[in-house]
Amino acid sequence: MQLFLHHVALCAPLFLLVALGWGSVKIGLFTSEVTKALGRFTFRLLMPVMLFKLMSGFADMPPVDWRILIAFFASCTIIYAMGRSFFKHVFKTDAAATTV
C-alpha cells in the first residue's frame, strides 16, 4: 500500500496540472487560439527540452538487462496481436481501425 501511495504522490502533480488546464478552458479563461498556441509551444519546445534533459542522464544509469526488455516487448507484441485478431474477427473492422 505504501508503494501505491508513493506512486500516487508522484503522479498527483501531473493530474492536478491536467485538471487545472481542463478547468481553465471550461470556465473560459483560455480561448481555442490560446490552447492551440500553448500546445504548439509545448510540443515544439518544452517536450524536446525535457527529453534532452532526460536522455543526457542515461550515462549515469546502470546497464540495461536485455532479458527484461525482451520479456516486456514480447508480451506487448503478443497482446497487440491478440487484440488485433479479436477486433478483426469480432467487430469486423478494417486494418486501420483494428490497429487503433
N, CA, C and O atoms as a GROMACS GRO file, in nm:
protein
  400
    1MET      N    1   0.082  -0.119   0.000
    1MET     CA    2   0.000   0.000   0.000
    1MET      C    3   0.087   0.125   0.000
    1MET      O    4   0.053   0.226  -0.062
    2GLN      N    5   0.200   0.117   0.071
    2GLN     CA    6   0.287   0.233   0.079
    2GLN      C    7   0.348   0.265  -0.058
    2GLN      O    8   0.365   0.382  -0.094
    3LEU      N    9   0.381   0.161  -0.135
    3LEU     CA   10   0.435   0.182  -0.269
    3LEU      C   11   0.330   0.246  -0.360
    3LEU      O   12   0.361   0.334  -0.440
    4PHE      N   13   0.205   0.201  -0.347
    4PHE     CA   14   0.096   0.260  -0.425
    4PHE      C   15   0.081   0.408  -0.394
    4PHE      O   16   0.069   0.490  -0.485
    5LEU      N   17   0.081   0.443  -0.267
    5LEU     CA   18   0.067   0.584  -0.228
    5LEU      C   19   0.186   0.666  -0.275
    5LEU      O   20   0.172   0.784  -0.308
    6HIS      N   21   0.304   0.605  -0.277
    6HIS     CA   22   0.421   0.675  -0.330
    6HIS      C   23   0.402   0.709  -0.477
    6HIS      O   24   0.434   0.820  -0.519
    7HIS      N   25   0.351   0.615  -0.555
    7HIS     CA   26   0.328   0.640  -0.697
    7HIS      C   27   0.215   0.740  -0.719
    7HIS      O   28   0.221   0.821  -0.812
    8VAL      N   29   0.114   0.736  -0.636
    8VAL     CA   30   0.007   0.837  -0.646
    8VAL      C   31   0.064   0.975  -0.619
    8VAL      O   32   0.029   1.071  -0.688
    9ALA      N   33   0.151   0.986  -0.520
    9ALA     CA   34   0.212   1.116  -0.488
    9ALA      C   35   0.301   1.164  -0.603
    9ALA      O   36   0.309   1.284  -0.629
   10LEU      N   37   0.367   1.072  -0.672
   10LEU     CA   38   0.449   1.110  -0.786
   10LEU      C   39   0.364   1.159  -0.904
   10LEU      O   40   0.403   1.252  -0.974
   11CYS      N   41   0.249   1.098  -0.925
   11CYS     CA   42   0.163   1.132  -1.039
   11CYS      C   43   0.068   1.247  -1.010
   11CYS      O   44   0.016   1.308  -1.104
   12ALA      N   45   0.044   1.278  -0.886
   12ALA     CA   46  -0.055   1.379  -0.849
   12ALA      C   47  -0.030   1.515  -0.914
   12ALA      O   48  -0.125   1.576  -0.962
   13PRO      N   49   0.092   1.567  -0.918
   13PRO     CA   50   0.112   1.697  -0.982
   13PRO      C   51   0.072   1.699  -1.130
   13PRO      O   52   0.019   1.798  -1.179
   14LEU      N   53   0.099   1.590  -1.200
   14LEU     CA   54   0.062   1.583  -1.341
   14LEU      C   55  -0.090   1.587  -1.357
   14LEU      O   56  -0.141   1.663  -1.440
   15PHE      N   57  -0.161   1.507  -1.280
   15PHE     CA   58  -0.306   1.505  -1.290
   15PHE      C   59  -0.366   1.637  -1.243
   15PHE      O   60  -0.468   1.681  -1.297
   16LEU      N   61  -0.306   1.699  -1.145
   16LEU     CA   62  -0.352   1.830  -1.100
   16LEU      C   63  -0.336   1.934  -1.210
   16LEU      O   64  -0.424   2.017  -1.230
   17LEU      N   65  -0.224   1.930  -1.280
   17LEU     CA   66  -0.200   2.023  -1.389
   17LEU      C   67  -0.298   2.002  -1.503
   17LEU      O   68  -0.348   2.098  -1.560
   18VAL      N   69  -0.326   1.877  -1.536
   18VAL     CA   70  -0.424   1.847  -1.640
   18VAL      C   71  -0.562   1.897  -1.599
   18VAL      O   72  -0.633   1.957  -1.679
   19ALA      N   73  -0.600   1.872  -1.476
   19ALA     CA   74  -0.731   1.918  -1.427
   19ALA      C   75  -0.738   2.070  -1.424
   19ALA      O   76  -0.843   2.127  -1.456
   20LEU      N   77  -0.631   2.135  -1.388
   20LEU     CA   78  -0.628   2.281  -1.386
   20LEU      C   79  -0.644   2.338  -1.528
   20LEU      O   80  -0.717   2.434  -1.548
   21GLY      N   81  -0.576   2.277  -1.626
   21GLY     CA   82  -0.590   2.320  -1.765
   21GLY      C   83  -0.729   2.297  -1.817
   21GLY      O   84  -0.786   2.383  -1.884
   22TRP      N   85  -0.785   2.180  -1.787
   22TRP     CA   86  -0.921   2.150  -1.832
   22TRP      C   87  -1.020   2.248  -1.770
   22TRP      O   88  -1.108   2.300  -1.839
   23GLY      N   89  -1.006   2.274  -1.640
   23GLY     CA   90  -1.096   2.368  -1.573
   23GLY      C   91  -1.082   2.509  -1.627
   23GLY      O   92  -1.180   2.582  -1.639
   24SER      N   93  -0.959   2.549  -1.661
   24SER     CA   94  -0.937   2.684  -1.716
   24SER      C   95  -1.006   2.701  -1.850
   24SER      O   96  -1.061   2.808  -1.878
   25VAL      N   97  -1.004   2.598  -1.933
   25VAL     CA   98  -1.072   2.605  -2.062
   25VAL      C   99  -1.223   2.603  -2.042
   25VAL      O  100  -1.296   2.676  -2.109
   26LYS      N  101  -1.271   2.519  -1.948
   26LYS     CA  102  -1.415   2.508  -1.924
   26LYS      C  103  -1.476   2.639  -1.876
   26LYS      O  104  -1.588   2.673  -1.914
   27ILE      N  105  -1.404   2.713  -1.791
   27ILE     CA  106  -1.461   2.839  -1.741
   27ILE      C  107  -1.435   2.956  -1.836
   27ILE      O  108  -1.480   3.067  -1.810
   28GLY      N  109  -1.364   2.930  -1.946
   28GLY     CA  110  -1.344   3.033  -2.047
   28GLY      C  111  -1.222   3.120  -2.025
   28GLY      O  112  -1.211   3.228  -2.084
   29LEU      N  113  -1.130   3.075  -1.942
   29LEU     CA  114  -1.009   3.152  -1.916
   29LEU      C  115  -0.918   3.156  -2.039
   29LEU      O  116  -0.849   3.255  -2.063
   30PHE      N  117  -0.918   3.048  -2.117
   30PHE     CA  118  -0.838   3.040  -2.239
   30PHE      C  119  -0.928   3.016  -2.359
   30PHE      O  120  -1.024   2.939  -2.351
   31THR      N  121  -0.899   3.083  -2.469
   31THR     CA  122  -0.972   3.060  -2.594
   31THR      C  123  -0.907   2.945  -2.669
   31THR      O  124  -0.802   2.896  -2.629
   32SER      N  125  -0.970   2.902  -2.777
   32SER     CA  126  -0.913   2.791  -2.854
   32SER      C  127  -0.782   2.832  -2.920
   32SER      O  128  -0.694   2.748  -2.939
   33GLU      N  129  -0.767   2.960  -2.957
   33GLU     CA  130  -0.641   3.005  -3.016
   33GLU      C  131  -0.527   2.995  -2.914
   33GLU      O  132  -0.416   2.956  -2.949
   34VAL      N  133  -0.555   3.029  -2.789
   34VAL     CA  134  -0.453   3.022  -2.684
   34VAL      C  135  -0.415   2.877  -2.658
   34VAL      O  136  -0.297   2.846  -2.642
   35THR      N  137  -0.513   2.788  -2.654
   35THR     CA  138  -0.482   2.648  -2.628
   35THR      C  139  -0.401   2.587  -2.743
   35THR      O  140  -0.312   2.505  -2.720
   36LYS      N  141  -0.432   2.627  -2.868
   36LYS     CA  142  -0.354   2.578  -2.981
   36LYS      C  143  -0.210   2.629  -2.973
   36LYS      O  144  -0.116   2.554  -2.998
   37ALA      N  145  -0.192   2.756  -2.937
   37ALA     CA  146  -0.058   2.813  -2.925
   37ALA      C  147   0.020   2.746  -2.812
   37ALA      O  148   0.139   2.718  -2.826
   38LEU      N  149  -0.046   2.721  -2.700
   38LEU     CA  150   0.020   2.653  -2.588
   38LEU      C  151   0.057   2.509  -2.626
   38LEU      O  152   0.163   2.461  -2.586
   39GLY      N  153  -0.028   2.443  -2.701
   39GLY     CA  154   0.002   2.308  -2.746
   39GLY      C  155   0.123   2.306  -2.839
   39GLY      O  156   0.210   2.220  -2.826
   40ARG      N  157   0.127   2.399  -2.934
   40ARG     CA  158   0.242   2.407  -3.024
   40ARG      C  159   0.369   2.437  -2.946
   40ARG      O  160   0.473   2.376  -2.971
   41PHE      N  161   0.362   2.531  -2.851
   41PHE     CA  162   0.478   2.566  -2.770
   41PHE      C  163   0.526   2.446  -2.690
   41PHE      O  164   0.646   2.421  -2.679
   42THR      N  165   0.433   2.372  -2.634
   42THR     CA  166   0.469   2.256  -2.553
   42THR      C  167   0.536   2.149  -2.636
   42THR      O  168   0.642   2.099  -2.598
   43PHE      N  169   0.476   2.113  -2.750
   43PHE     CA  170   0.529   2.001  -2.827
   43PHE      C  171   0.647   2.038  -2.916
   43PHE      O  172   0.722   1.949  -2.958
   44ARG      N  173   0.666   2.166  -2.945
   44ARG     CA  174   0.779   2.206  -3.028
   44ARG      C  175   0.900   2.250  -2.947
   44ARG      O  176   1.012   2.245  -2.997
   45LEU      N  177   0.880   2.293  -2.822
   45LEU     CA  178   0.994   2.340  -2.743
   45LEU      C  179   1.008   2.264  -2.611
   45LEU      O  180   1.114   2.207  -2.583
   46LEU      N  181   0.904   2.263  -2.530
   46LEU     CA  182   0.916   2.207  -2.396
   46LEU      C  183   0.941   2.056  -2.396
   46LEU      O  184   1.025   2.008  -2.319
   47MET      N  185   0.870   1.982  -2.480
   47MET     CA  186   0.891   1.836  -2.484
   47MET      C  187   1.031   1.799  -2.531
   47MET      O  188   1.094   1.713  -2.468
   48PRO      N  189   1.084   1.859  -2.638
   48PRO     CA  190   1.222   1.826  -2.675
   48PRO      C  191   1.324   1.862  -2.566
   48PRO      O  192   1.420   1.788  -2.546
   49VAL      N  193   1.303   1.973  -2.497
   49VAL     CA  194   1.394   2.010  -2.388
   49VAL      C  195   1.388   1.907  -2.277
   49VAL      O  196   1.491   1.866  -2.224
   50MET      N  197   1.267   1.863  -2.241
   50MET     CA  198   1.252   1.764  -2.137
   50MET      C  199   1.317   1.631  -2.178
   50MET      O  200   1.385   1.568  -2.097
   51LEU      N  201   1.296   1.589  -2.303
   51LEU     CA  202   1.355   1.464  -2.350
   51LEU      C  203   1.506   1.472  -2.355
   51LEU      O  204   1.575   1.375  -2.323
   52PHE      N  205   1.560   1.586  -2.396
   52PHE     CA  206   1.705   1.603  -2.398
   52PHE      C  207   1.762   1.594  -2.257
   52PHE      O  208   1.864   1.529  -2.236
   53LYS      N  209   1.696   1.658  -2.162
   53LYS     CA  210   1.743   1.653  -2.023
   53LYS      C  211   1.737   1.511  -1.970
   53LYS      O  212   1.828   1.467  -1.899
   54LEU      N  213   1.632   1.439  -2.003
   54LEU     CA  214   1.618   1.300  -1.959
   54LEU      C  215   1.725   1.212  -2.022
   54LEU      O  216   1.786   1.130  -1.954
   55MET      N  217   1.748   1.228  -2.152
   55MET     CA  218   1.846   1.144  -2.222
   55MET      C  219   1.989   1.176  -2.182
   55MET      O  220   2.076   1.089  -2.190
   56SER      N  221   2.015   1.298  -2.138
   56SER     CA  222   2.152   1.333  -2.102
   56SER      C  223   2.198   1.264  -1.973
   56SER      O  224   2.318   1.257  -1.946
   57GLY      N  225   2.104   1.213  -1.894
   57GLY     CA  226   2.140   1.145  -1.770
   57GLY      C  227   2.152   0.994  -1.783
   57GLY      O  228   2.175   0.926  -1.683
   58PHE      N  229   2.136   0.939  -1.904
   58PHE     CA  230   2.141   0.794  -1.922
   58PHE      C  231   2.279   0.736  -1.897
   58PHE      O  232   2.289   0.618  -1.861
   59ALA      N  233   2.385   0.813  -1.916
   59ALA     CA  234   2.520   0.761  -1.896
   59ALA      C  235   2.545   0.724  -1.750
   59ALA      O  236   2.629   0.640  -1.721
   60ASP      N  237   2.473   0.786  -1.658
   60ASP     CA  238   2.490   0.761  -1.516
   60ASP      C  239   2.410   0.641  -1.467
   60ASP      O  240   2.424   0.600  -1.352
   61MET      N  241   2.325   0.585  -1.553
   61MET     CA  242   2.238   0.474  -1.512
   61MET      C  243   2.309   0.340  -1.528
   61MET      O  244   2.404   0.329  -1.606
   62PRO      N  245   2.263   0.240  -1.455
   62PRO     CA  246   2.324   0.106  -1.469
   62PRO      C  247   2.293   0.047  -1.606
   62PRO      O  248   2.201   0.094  -1.674
   63PRO      N  249   2.368  -0.055  -1.649
   63PRO     CA  250   2.344  -0.114  -1.780
   63PRO      C  251   2.207  -0.182  -1.787
   63PRO      O  252   2.150  -0.223  -1.685
   64VAL      N  253   2.156  -0.192  -1.909
   64VAL     CA  254   2.022  -0.248  -1.932
   64VAL      C  255   2.029  -0.400  -1.929
   64VAL      O  256   2.120  -0.460  -1.988
   65ASP      N  257   1.934  -0.462  -1.862
   65ASP     CA  258   1.921  -0.607  -1.865
   65ASP      C  259   1.830  -0.642  -1.983
   65ASP      O  260   1.709  -0.621  -1.978
   66TRP      N  261   1.889  -0.696  -2.089
   66TRP     CA  262   1.816  -0.722  -2.212
   66TRP      C  263   1.705  -0.826  -2.193
   66TRP      O  264   1.607  -0.824  -2.267
   67ARG      N  265   1.719  -0.914  -2.096
   67ARG     CA  266   1.614  -1.014  -2.073
   67ARG      C  267   1.483  -0.947  -2.032
   67ARG      O  268   1.375  -0.992  -2.072
   68ILE      N  269   1.492  -0.840  -1.954
   68ILE     CA  270   1.372  -0.768  -1.913
   68ILE      C  271   1.308  -0.700  -2.033
   68ILE      O  272   1.186  -0.704  -2.050
   69LEU      N  273   1.390  -0.637  -2.117
   69LEU     CA  274   1.336  -0.571  -2.236
   69LEU      C  275   1.272  -0.671  -2.331
   69LEU      O  276   1.165  -0.644  -2.386
   70ILE      N  277   1.336  -0.786  -2.350
   70ILE     CA  278   1.279  -0.888  -2.438
   70ILE      C  279   1.146  -0.940  -2.383
   70ILE      O  280   1.050  -0.958  -2.458
   71ALA      N  281   1.141  -0.964  -2.254
   71ALA     CA  282   1.016  -1.011  -2.192
   71ALA      C  283   0.906  -0.907  -2.205
   71ALA      O  284   0.791  -0.941  -2.235
   72PHE      N  285   0.938  -0.780  -2.182
   72PHE     CA  286   0.838  -0.674  -2.191
   72PHE      C  287   0.786  -0.659  -2.333
   72PHE      O  288   0.664  -0.660  -2.354
   73PHE      N  289   0.876  -0.645  -2.430
   73PHE     CA  290   0.831  -0.620  -2.566
   73PHE      C  291   0.770  -0.744  -2.630
   73PHE      O  292   0.684  -0.732  -2.717
   74ALA      N  293   0.813  -0.862  -2.591
   74ALA     CA  294   0.749  -0.984  -2.642
   74ALA      C  295   0.605  -0.993  -2.591
   74ALA      O  296   0.515  -1.027  -2.668
   75SER      N  297   0.584  -0.963  -2.464
   75SER     CA  298   0.447  -0.967  -2.412
   75SER      C  299   0.361  -0.857  -2.475
   75SER      O  300   0.243  -0.880  -2.502
   76CYS      N  301   0.418  -0.740  -2.500
   76CYS     CA  302   0.344  -0.634  -2.568
   76CYS      C  303   0.304  -0.677  -2.709
   76CYS      O  304   0.192  -0.652  -2.753
   77THR      N  305   0.395  -0.742  -2.779
   77THR     CA  306   0.366  -0.788  -2.915
   77THR      C  307   0.257  -0.895  -2.915
   77THR      O  308   0.170  -0.894  -3.002
   78ILE      N  309   0.261  -0.984  -2.820
   78ILE     CA  310   0.158  -1.089  -2.811
   78ILE      C  311   0.021  -1.028  -2.782
   78ILE      O  312  -0.077  -1.064  -2.846
   79ILE      N  313   0.014  -0.936  -2.688
   79ILE     CA  314  -0.113  -0.870  -2.655
   79ILE      C  315  -0.164  -0.790  -2.773
   79ILE      O  316  -0.284  -0.790  -2.801
   80TYR      N  317  -0.074  -0.721  -2.844
   80TYR     CA  318  -0.113  -0.644  -2.962
   80TYR      C  319  -0.173  -0.736  -3.068
   80TYR      O  320  -0.278  -0.706  -3.124
   81ALA      N  321  -0.106  -0.848  -3.096
   81ALA     CA  322  -0.156  -0.942  -3.197
   81ALA      C  323  -0.290  -1.001  -3.155
   81ALA      O  324  -0.379  -1.017  -3.239
   82MET      N  325  -0.306  -1.034  -3.029
   82MET     CA  326  -0.433  -1.087  -2.981
   82MET      C  327  -0.544  -0.983  -2.994
   82MET      O  328  -0.655  -1.016  -3.036
   83GLY      N  329  -0.515  -0.859  -2.960
   83GLY     CA  330  -0.615  -0.752  -2.971
   83GLY      C  331  -0.655  -0.727  -3.115
   83GLY      O  332  -0.773  -0.709  -3.145
   84ARG      N  333  -0.556  -0.725  -3.205
   84ARG     CA  334  -0.586  -0.705  -3.347
   84ARG      C  335  -0.675  -0.817  -3.400
   84ARG      O  336  -0.772  -0.793  -3.471
   85SER      N  337  -0.640  -0.938  -3.366
   85SER     CA  338  -0.717  -1.053  -3.412
   85SER      C  339  -0.859  -1.049  -3.355
   85SER      O  340  -0.956  -1.075  -3.427
   86PHE      N  341  -0.870  -1.017  -3.227
   86PHE     CA  342  -1.002  -1.010  -3.163
   86PHE      C  343  -1.091  -0.907  -3.232
   86PHE      O  344  -1.205  -0.938  -3.266
   87PHE      N  345  -1.040  -0.785  -3.252
   87PHE     CA  346  -1.123  -0.681  -3.311
   87PHE      C  347  -1.152  -0.708  -3.459
   87PHE      O  348  -1.258  -0.672  -3.509
   88LYS      N  349  -1.058  -0.772  -3.528
   88LYS     CA  350  -1.081  -0.803  -3.669
   88LYS      C  351  -1.193  -0.905  -3.685
   88LYS      O  352  -1.277  -0.891  -3.773
   89HIS      N  353  -1.195  -1.007  -3.599
   89HIS     CA  354  -1.292  -1.114  -3.614
   89HIS      C  355  -1.424  -1.085  -3.542
   89HIS      O  356  -1.530  -1.122  -3.593
   90VAL      N  357  -1.420  -1.021  -3.428
   90VAL     CA  358  -1.543  -0.996  -3.352
   90VAL      C  359  -1.617  -0.874  -3.403
   90VAL      O  360  -1.739  -0.878  -3.422
   91PHE      N  361  -1.545  -0.764  -3.427
   91PHE     CA  362  -1.610  -0.639  -3.468
   91PHE      C  363  -1.602  -0.614  -3.618
   91PHE      O  364  -1.656  -0.514  -3.666
   92LYS      N  365  -1.534  -0.702  -3.692
   92LYS     CA  366  -1.522  -0.692  -3.838
   92LYS      C  367  -1.469  -0.556  -3.882
   92LYS      O  368  -1.523  -0.494  -3.973
   93THR      N  369  -1.361  -0.509  -3.817
   93THR     CA  370  -1.303  -0.380  -3.850
   93THR      C  371  -1.196  -0.396  -3.957
   93THR      O  372  -1.142  -0.505  -3.976
   94ASP      N  373  -1.165  -0.285  -4.025
   94ASP     CA  374  -1.057  -0.287  -4.125
   94ASP      C  375  -0.922  -0.275  -4.054
   94ASP      O  376  -0.917  -0.266  -3.931
   95ALA      N  377  -0.813  -0.273  -4.131
   95ALA     CA  378  -0.679  -0.275  -4.071
   95ALA      C  379  -0.651  -0.150  -3.989
   95ALA      O  380  -0.592  -0.158  -3.881
   96ALA      N  381  -0.693  -0.033  -4.039
   96ALA     CA  382  -0.665   0.092  -3.965
   96ALA      C  383  -0.742   0.095  -3.833
   96ALA      O  384  -0.684   0.127  -3.729
   97ALA      N  385  -0.868   0.062  -3.836
   97ALA     CA  386  -0.948   0.064  -3.713
   97ALA      C  387  -0.902  -0.044  -3.616
   97ALA      O  388  -0.905  -0.023  -3.495
   98THR      N  389  -0.858  -0.158  -3.667
   98THR     CA  390  -0.810  -0.264  -3.581
   98THR      C  391  -0.683  -0.221  -3.508
   98THR      O  392  -0.664  -0.252  -3.390
   99THR      N  393  -0.595  -0.149  -3.578
   99THR     CA  394  -0.471  -0.103  -3.516
   99THR      C  395  -0.500  -0.002  -3.406
   99THR      O  396  -0.439  -0.006  -3.299
  100VAL      N  397  -0.593   0.088  -3.432
  100VAL     CA  398  -0.628   0.188  -3.330
  100VAL      C  399  -0.691   0.120  -3.212
  100VAL      O  400  -0.728   0.187  -3.115
   0.00000   0.00000   0.00000
